Amino acid sequence: MKSTDKFFAAIFVFSTIFFSCAKDSSQDSVDAILIEKKSSAHKWFALNKDGYQEVDAPQRASAVLKKPWTEALRISCMGQSTEKSPLDISQGGAPRIYALTNRLGIIVMSQDAIKVFKDPQFFDERTADKLVFMNGSPIYSVYRNSYFNEKISSRQPFRPFLIQFTADSGVYFPILTYENLSLPQNSEVNDFCWDGKEWFCSIKNYTQTETNFSYLKFRPETALLSISPEKNLIAIQKSSEDEFRAVRRPKDFSAAPARVKNLLKSLPADFDFYAECKDAGGATARQFIHSKINDPNSIARAIVQISGTWIAALFEDGTLYLNGALYANKILNKSKNLALRLPKMPEGYKYTDFGISGATLFAAWEQTDFYETGRAGFFQVDLKPILYKDAE
């Protein structure tokens, strides 16, 4: 995948001190801040079977056996909550970040604390992915990759598809099952999209001799969070590959929200990138592509988090664009865009997702080799002394 190193170096000028700003009088310029590799303001953490541990650097974490990404211990996605935390995890009450961690559980992060909620029942043997929010509650899907994971040994009266997590109690429970969707045992919902109103699912059907796909869509006839595995209160319709692809296909960047286009307006016109845009407490991420290649897998990728008072975009090399006011803080840089450069990752490592609680940034990272993942973890940095230095 193309790195953003070259375009970032061409646009911005950095000093060797902790941070500096490079001013430009052009309309699309941004102020640039470089976060040094080592500082008391930030920490590195590596994932392990019990949760996480602090490390000096990603490459110094304990070596792990590389596995296909669907089977590896990694943060598969992160989501911003719009709710203030009532837990001891966030005594300051800043909105929480939910890091859905494959083969482990959910790590709830805030500017005050980090807490791991493990659940072997739903994580040990299944792939956890695609975190969304409904009425403020985080929901995610679980499935089995039939190519790398031949069977699930645990026996349950039902097969879960969507799981709800409640941080207040630390409890996971299924809200939608394969039985609710009338799906047979030899099927897996390998992808889905929720646009805030309707759910679209791609189902992989497999036998010993062949694999094929089918598609469905549904709108719950009652609140999804009130559906139990034993009751089928869903009006299911057949869908098609064309309809599903149309829902999941990235739109041209010209159709992106105005706040997203404004945030990334300083990028060169010929720079190819793909943006996955998430609304805090929202539905499936919207996807936009700025490229003639029209292939998200061969160009630079950015995760965009859209909150009520701020918007930020993180590229895999650590280039972070930011605009607005962080929670309980004033507007940054007179409403002009800022560009931060997180510490450069070693060869074979990348940043994959992020969230901001209060003035604390958490960014997931992992070691990748084609379809396999090795070490994985997250980076934590207090942005207040960097962005609000003059406000003290």
C-alpha positions in Angstrom: 0.0 0.0 0.0 1.2 3.4 -0.9 2.8 5.3 2.0 2.1 9.0 2.8 5.7 9.7 3.8 6.6 11.5 0.5 3.6 13.8 0.3 3.8 14.7 4.0 7.5 15.5 3.8 6.8 17.7 0.7 4.1 19.7 2.3 5.3 20.2 5.9 8.5 21.4 7.5 9.4 20.0 10.9 11.9 20.9 13.6 13.7 18.5 15.8 12.1 19.7 19.0 9.0 18.2 20.6 6.6 20.1 18.3 6.7 23.1 15.9 4.4 24.8 13.5 5.1 25.5 9.8 3.1 28.5 8.7 1.9 28.9 5.2 -0.2 31.8 3.8 -2.0 29.6 1.2 -5.7 28.8 1.7 -5.2 25.1 2.0 -2.1 25.0 4.2 -2.1 23.4 7.6 -0.1 23.8 10.7 2.1 20.8 11.3 3.2 19.1 14.6 5.7 16.3 14.9 5.4 14.0 17.9 8.8 12.7 18.9 9.5 9.0 19.2 10.1 9.0 22.9 8.3 11.3 25.4 6.6 11.1 28.8 3.4 12.3 27.1 2.9 9.0 25.3 3.1 5.3 25.8 3.2 2.1 23.7 1.1 -1.0 24.6 1.2 -4.5 23.2 -1.7 -6.9 23.3 -1.5 -10.3 25.1 -3.9 -13.1 26.1 -4.7 -11.3 29.3 -5.2 -7.8 27.8 -2.2 -5.6 27.3 1.2 -4.5 28.7 3.4 -1.5 28.3 6.4 -1.8 26.0 9.2 0.5 24.9 8.3 0.2 21.2 6.1 -2.0 19.0 9.1 -4.0 17.7 10.2 -4.7 21.3 6.9 -6.4 22.2 7.1 -10.2 22.8 7.3 -12.1 19.5 4.1 -13.8 18.5 3.3 -16.4 15.8 1.8 -14.7 12.8 -1.7 -15.7 12.0 -4.3 -14.8 9.4 -5.9 -11.5 10.4 -9.2 -13.1 11.1 -7.6 -15.4 13.7 -5.0 -13.1 15.2 -5.1 -11.1 18.4 -5.6 -7.6 17.1 -7.8 -4.5 17.4 -10.2 -5.1 14.5 -11.9 -1.7 14.8 -12.4 1.2 17.2 -15.5 3.3 17.8 -16.2 6.7 19.4 -19.1 6.9 21.9 -21.2 9.9 22.2 -22.1 9.0 25.8 -20.2 10.3 28.8 -18.8 7.5 30.9 -20.5 6.9 34.3 -17.9 4.3 35.2 -14.8 4.6 37.3 -13.0 4.1 34.0 -13.5 7.7 33.2 -13.8 9.8 36.3 -13.7 13.0 34.2 -16.8 11.9 32.2 -15.2 12.1 28.8 -16.8 10.0 26.0 -15.4 6.5 25.8 -13.6 4.7 23.0 -14.4 1.0 22.4 -11.6 -1.1 20.9 -13.0 -4.3 19.6 -10.2 -6.8 20.1 -10.3 -10.0 18.1 -9.8 -13.2 20.3 -9.9 -11.2 23.5 -12.9 -8.8 24.1 -13.5 -5.1 24.2 -11.0 -2.6 25.6 -12.7 0.5 26.9 -10.4 3.5 26.8 -10.8 7.0 28.2 -8.5 9.9 29.1 -8.5 8.6 32.7 -8.3 4.8 32.5 -8.2 1.7 30.3 -10.2 -1.4 31.1 -10.3 -4.8 29.5 -13.6 -6.7 29.3 -12.8 -10.3 28.3 -15.3 -12.9 27.2 -14.1 -16.3 26.0 -17.6 -17.4 25.1 -17.9 -15.1 22.1 -14.2 -14.3 21.3 -12.1 -17.5 21.7 -13.2 -19.3 18.6 -14.8 -16.6 16.5 -13.7 -13.5 14.5 -15.0 -10.3 16.0 -15.4 -7.3 13.6 -17.5 -4.4 12.4 -18.3 -2.4 15.4 -21.3 -0.1 15.1 -23.6 1.7 17.6 -27.3 1.7 18.2 -28.9 4.0 20.7 -25.5 4.5 22.2 -24.8 0.8 22.7 -21.8 -0.8 20.9 -22.7 -3.8 18.7 -20.4 -6.0 16.7 -20.6 -9.2 14.6 -18.9 -12.6 15.1 -18.3 -15.2 12.5 -16.1 -18.2 11.6 -13.7 -18.0 8.7 -14.3 -21.4 7.2 -10.9 -21.4 5.4 -8.7 -21.0 8.5 -11.1 -22.1 11.2 -12.7 -25.5 10.5 -15.1 -25.8 13.4 -16.3 -24.2 16.6 -16.1 -26.6 19.5 -18.4 -24.8 22.0 -22.0 -25.9 22.0 -24.7 -23.3 22.4 -28.5 -23.5 21.8 -28.1 -20.8 19.2 -25.4 -19.3 16.9 -24.8 -15.6 17.6 -24.5 -13.1 14.7 -24.7 -9.6 16.5 -23.5 -9.1 20.0 -24.3 -6.1 22.2 -21.8 -5.0 24.9 -22.8 -2.9 27.9 -19.8 -1.3 29.6 -21.8 -0.4 32.7 -22.1 -4.0 33.6 -19.3 -5.5 31.4 -21.8 -8.0 29.9 -22.0 -9.3 26.4 -25.2 -10.8 25.0 -26.4 -11.8 21.6 -29.2 -9.7 20.1 -29.5 -11.4 16.8 -28.7 -15.0 15.8 -28.6 -17.2 12.7 -31.9 -18.7 13.9 -33.5 -15.2 13.8 -32.3 -14.9 10.2 -33.4 -18.5 9.3 -29.8 -19.3 8.2 -28.6 -22.9 8.0 -25.6 -24.4 9.9 -23.3 -24.3 6.8 -23.5 -20.5 6.4 -21.7 -17.5 7.8 -22.6 -13.8 7.6 -19.2 -12.7 6.3 -20.1 -9.0 5.8 -22.9 -6.6 6.7 -23.8 -3.0 6.4 -26.2 -1.0 8.5 -27.1 2.4 7.1 -29.0 3.5 10.2 -32.3 2.1 8.9 -31.8 -1.1 7.1 -29.4 -4.0 7.4 -27.7 -5.7 4.4 -26.0 -9.0 4.8 -23.7 -11.1 2.6 -23.9 -14.8 3.5 -21.2 -17.4 2.6 -22.7 -20.8 2.1 -20.2 -23.7 2.0 -20.1 -27.4 1.6 -17.2 -29.8 1.1 -17.3 -29.3 -2.6 -18.4 -25.8 -3.2 -18.9 -22.3 -1.8 -21.5 -19.7 -2.9 -23.0 -16.5 -1.6 -26.5 -15.3 -1.0 -27.7 -11.9 0.2 -30.5 -10.6 2.4 -31.8 -7.4 3.9 -34.1 -6.6 6.8 -35.6 -4.0 9.0 -36.5 -5.2 12.6 -40.2 -5.0 13.3 -39.3 -4.0 16.8 -36.3 -2.4 18.5 -33.3 -4.6 17.6 -31.9 -4.4 21.1 -35.1 -5.9 22.4 -35.1 -9.0 20.2 -34.2 -12.2 21.9 -32.6 -15.3 20.3 -35.9 -17.2 20.8 -38.1 -14.7 19.0 -38.1 -14.0 15.3 -39.4 -10.5 14.9 -37.6 -9.6 11.7 -39.0 -9.0 8.3 -36.4 -10.6 6.0 -36.2 -9.9 2.3 -33.9 -11.5 -0.3 -31.3 -9.1 -1.7 -28.8 -9.5 -4.6 -25.1 -9.2 -5.1 -25.6 -6.0 -7.1 -27.6 -4.4 -4.4 -25.1 -5.4 -1.7 -22.2 -4.2 -3.7 -23.9 -0.9 -4.4 -24.4 -0.4 -0.6 -20.8 -1.3 0.2 -19.0 0.2 -2.8 -17.0 3.4 -1.9 -18.4 6.6 -3.3 -16.3 9.2 -5.1 -14.6 11.6 -2.6 -16.6 14.5 -4.1 -19.6 13.0 -2.3 -17.9 13.0 1.1 -19.4 15.3 3.9 -18.2 18.9 3.7 -16.3 18.5 7.0 -14.3 15.6 5.6 -13.4 17.4 2.4 -12.4 20.5 4.3 -10.1 18.4 6.6 -8.2 16.8 3.7 -8.3 19.7 1.3 -4.5 20.3 1.6 -3.7 16.9 0.1 -2.3 17.1 -3.4 -4.9 16.7 -6.2 -3.1 13.7 -7.6 -2.7 11.9 -4.3 -4.7 8.6 -4.3 -6.4 7.7 -1.0 -9.4 5.9 0.5 -11.3 7.3 3.5 -13.4 5.2 5.9 -15.6 7.7 7.7 -17.1 6.9 11.1 -19.7 9.0 12.9 -19.4 8.9 16.7 -22.0 6.6 18.0 -23.1 5.8 14.5 -23.8 3.1 11.9 -21.5 1.4 9.5 -18.7 3.6 8.3 -19.2 5.5 5.0 -16.5 4.9 2.4 -15.1 7.4 -0.1 -12.3 7.1 -2.6 -10.1 9.8 -4.1 -8.4 7.9 -7.0 -8.8 7.0 -10.6 -7.6 3.5 -9.7 -10.8 2.8 -7.7 -9.1 0.1 -5.7 -9.0 0.8 -1.9 -6.4 -2.1 -1.4 -3.7 -0.4 -3.5 -3.8 3.2 -2.3 -3.3 5.0 1.0 -6.0 4.4 3.6 -7.3 6.8 6.2 -9.7 6.3 9.1 -11.9 9.4 9.7 -13.6 9.8 13.1 -16.3 12.5 13.1 -17.4 13.7 16.5 -19.7 16.6 17.4 -16.9 19.2 18.1 -14.0 17.7 16.2 -13.0 15.7 13.2 -9.8 13.7 12.6 -8.3 11.5 10.0 -5.4 9.0 10.5 -3.3 7.5 7.7 -1.5 4.2 8.2 1.9 5.9 8.4 0.8 8.0 11.4 -0.2 11.2 9.6 -3.1 12.7 11.5 -5.3 15.6 10.4 -7.4 17.3 13.1 -9.9 20.2 13.2 -12.2 21.5 15.9 -12.3 21.5 19.7 -11.4 18.4 21.7 -13.9 17.5 24.5 -14.0 20.2 27.2 -11.3 22.3 25.5 -11.3 25.3 23.3 -11.3 25.4 19.5 -7.9 24.4 18.1 -5.7 26.7 15.9 -8.5 29.3 15.2 -10.5 26.6 13.4 -7.7 25.9 10.9 -6.7 22.3 10.2 -3.8 20.8 12.1 -1.5 18.0 10.9 0.2 15.8 13.5 2.8 13.1 12.7 2.7 10.2 15.2 6.0 8.4 15.8 7.1 6.5 12.7 6.5 2.8 12.8 9.1 0.2 12.0 9.1 -1.5 8.6 6.2 -3.9 8.4 4.1 -2.1 11.0 1.2 0.3 10.5 -1.4 2.3 12.4 -4.9 0.9 11.8 -7.5 2.8 13.7 -7.9 5.4 16.4 -10.1 7.3 18.8 -9.9 10.4 21.0 -11.3 10.6 24.6 -11.1 14.0 26.1 -7.6 15.2 25.0 -6.1 11.6 24.9 -5.5 9.9 21.5 -5.4 6.1 21.3 -4.2 4.6 18.0 -4.2 0.9 17.2 -1.1 -0.6 15.5 -0.1 -4.0 14.2 2.6 -5.9 12.4 1.4 -7.1 9.0 2.7 -9.4 6.3 0.2 -9.7 3.5 -2.9 -11.4 5.1 -1.1 -12.2 8.4 -0.8 -10.3 11.6 2.0 -10.6 14.2 2.4 -8.2 17.1 -0.4 -5.8 17.8 -1.3 -3.1 20.3 -2.1 0.5 20.7 -0.4 3.9 21.2 -1.6 6.4 23.8 -0.7 10.1 23.8 -1.9 13.1 25.8 -2.6 15.8 23.2 -3.2 18.6 25.7 0.4 19.6 26.3 1.0 19.5 22.6 -2.1 21.2 21.2 -3.1 23.4 24.1 0.4 24.5 25.3 -0.4 28.2 25.1 -3.7 27.8 27.0 -2.1 26.9 30.3 
